[in-house]
Amino acid sequence: MPYRVNVAIIGGGIVGLATGLEILRRSPATSLAIIEKEPSVAAHQTSHNSGVIHSGIYYKPGSLKAKLCTEGVNALLRFCDEHAIPYDICGKVIVATSPNESERLDEIHRRGIANGLNGLRILNESEIRELEPHAAGIRGIHVPTTGIVDYGIVARKYAELIERGGGTICLSHEVMGLKQSGEDTVLETTQGPIEAQLVVNCAGLQSDRVSRMANAKLDLTIVPFRGEYYELVPEKRHYVRSLLYPVPDPRFPFLGVHFTKRIGGGIEAGPNAVLALKREGYTKTSFSSSDVWEYATFPGFWLMAAKYWTVSLDEYYRSFSKAAFVRSLQRLVPEITIDDLIPGGSGVRAQALGANGKLIDDFYFVYTKGVVHVCNVPSPAATASLAIAKHIVDRILEANGGLHQNAFLSVPDGSTTAYDQAHPSSVSHPDTSSASDGCA
């Protein structure tokens, strides 16, 4: 007999764990399992990032990113305070190094004001130097509310609280298929079947594949972008005091190579944004023919490639040429030399690409019968994780008539909402009887 729960969440990253925590906070009697294919939680994007607590300055006012980031940062800091998780609100300086960038800097400042950020300050060249003595720039913005944290520690605390609240973390359970069984969904995993009345797909780099298992009609695919980092050698860490960023290229949902102070010590430089040849490939030699074939046969990929092939070649060149990487960093800190950097870590970003060839910038959710699909939650998802979780749970409760015995049993049947703008229709409430305990 399958292990049966009210709610199964596919993916033990920070968003999946936050969603589980929020469900149990609202309804402690709900039986819930986190289904994670790796032997530990937070194995991929959650633990392969620079640990920045984003302020919300970059995002288009009114977008889900803007709303949930600004809400989420406050929730995250309260959570860290409550559970004694170290963080540092060290601030950030965004610098423009050319007149063209200076114009874009004004738009970033306008967005920050519209998104409700406090303490923003436009900087002239000398004021930049007061905050970051080794930085170059003709104008800048000081963002005092940006910080740093270890999101792996945050996610593991989420997992601990889920288990303490009666939830189950099913590790080494890779989902191989989904099928309907009456009103329930059966998750076929490598450790046996799990039956759930509601499924939340938070599978990150595998989210589109899980969505297709549920027969979701997607007009997107996940394209992996690898970000590579260097670290400043210890004797040159004084070059950067906090976080130092360029003005990003508005064509892309990436922020450009930058300098980041780490909560555990040290200064990171990067990342670039290289099209990865494997979804979970963290090295230059990582390759999966099936992963490449999947995005290469998606029509939107070639529309994107035709438009940005020169940018892609530049990123690959910078990936294989340390000197080129250093030249990008010297726009921010001219004193940096090739000997000041040592190889650091890397991460792979799950970026949704639309059939129209455009990289989807905002958060994106899709609903099919019995399943919520979290299809695109790139940065600032870690910062916004608790707010994203609240948003997901609010939508489920809205669909089910509020918090009651059967509140977490279903989602709108067949409803698909781009950027989560539509309102779900009413759904039925199946019986909640019989749930076993423990992973299969």
C-alpha positions, 0 to 999 in steps of 0.5 A: 500500500502506498505511503499516503499523505495530505500534501507531498512537496517535490523538492527539498530546496529552500522554497519547497521546505519553506512551503512545507513549513508554512503549511504546517504552521497554518494547519498542524494536523496536515500530514506532509512529506518533502520528497527529495531525490538527493541524500540531503536537503538544499543540495543544489541551488540553495547551497550553490549561491553567494548568500545575498539577502536581496533588498528588492531594488532591481525588480519591476514595481508590481511584479511578484519578484518585487512584492515577494522579495520586499516581504520576504526579506523582513520575514527572513530576518525575523526567522534568523533572529528567532533561530539565532542564524547569523547574518550581516546587513552589510549594505551594497554599492551599485556603481555606474562606470559610464554615462550609459550605465548612469542613465540605467542607474537612475531607473534602478533607483526609481524602482527601489523607491517604488518598491518601498526601500528605505535609506537609498542614497545616490552617490557621486564618485567621492562618496563611492570611495568613502564606502568602497575606497578601491572602487571605480565609478562615476555614480552609484547607489548605496543600498543599506538594507542588503545583507548576507547569510548562509541559505544552507543553514536557513534551509536545514532549519526549515527542515528541522522545524518541519520534522519537529512539526510532524512532517516527514523528509523523504531523502533519496526519493527521486520522482519518476512519474505522476499519475492520478488515482481518483482525486489523489496523485500517486508519486512513483519514486525510486523508493516506492509510491507515495499518494497525496491529495495535494502535490506542490512541485518545487523541483527547481532545475527539474521543475518543468520535467515534473510538470510534464509528468502531470501533463501540464501544458507548458510553453516553457522549458528550464535552461540551466545557466552555470555561474562560476566564482573566484575568491580574493586571496586573503591579503587582498580582501580589503579591496572590498568592504561589503557588496559591490555590484555593476549596473546590470544589463536590462536584457537579462535577469542576471546582475553581472559579475560582482564582489560579495562578502561571505558570511563565513569569511572571504570575498567572492567574485562572480558569477558569470552566466554560462549556458550549462551543458548539464542541469546539475553540472557544476564544472566546465566539463559537466555534460548530459546529452539528454539535458542538451537535447531537451533545451536544444529541441525547444523552439524558444531556445533557438530564438534566444540563441539567434538574438544573444549568440554574441553575448553567449560567446563572450560568457564562454570566453570569460569562463575559460579565460581568467584574464577576461574574467579579471578584466570584467572585475577591473571595471569595478576595482581597477587594482585587481590583478590575475594573481589576486584571484583563486578558483571558487565554487559554482552554481547552476541557476534554473532559468525558465525560457518561454516559447517566444525565446524570452527568458522569463523574468518574474516568478511563474506558477502553473496549476493542474489537477491536484498539483501546484507547479512552481515553474520559475523562482530564480533569484531572489527566491532564497531571500523571498522563500518565506513570502513565496511559501505564504503566497502559494499557501494563500492561493491554495486556501483561496481555492479551497474556501479558507482554512478548514479540515480539507484546506490543503487537499486540492488546487484548481482543476486544470487552471494555468496562470502565467505570473499567477495573475488569474484567480483560481476557480472553486474545487471539490474537497475529497475525504481526508481519511487514512494516512500512513506514517513514514516514507516508503 
